[in-house]
């Protein structure tokens, strides 16, 4: 599967909400072609962490987060996490 860049002008709506009966945020991107992408809170949080890490670091230009199953994690965190690559 090739890389796809979603340009800002393709995004017609972003909706962030906690759906009824859920505890975590979901973020929905609606694209001009009608496609909808729904991101779970943990995914958006990982993207924000990566963004802040790069934008606030004087030299970093890249961060790689990889999905990993963690057998020991903080309380309230899922086993599957996007963490900085090694």
C-alpha positions, 0 to 999 in steps of 0.5 A: 500500500502506497503513501497517501498525503491528505491535503488540508483542502481535502478535509471538509470537517473534523469532529472530535467527540466522546461518543455516547457510552464511551470514555475516550475521544474519537476524531472523525475527518470527513474528506471532500470525496466523502471518505471518513477516517475515525481515529481513536484517542490514543492514535491522536495522542501519539500524533500530538506527542510526535508533533510536539517533540519535533516542533519544540526540539532544536534539532529533531526533524523526525520521530518514529512511533511503532505499535507494540504490545506492552506487558507492563504499562501505567494504570489505565493504559492499553497493552497496545501502544504507539511508542518511540522506535528503538 
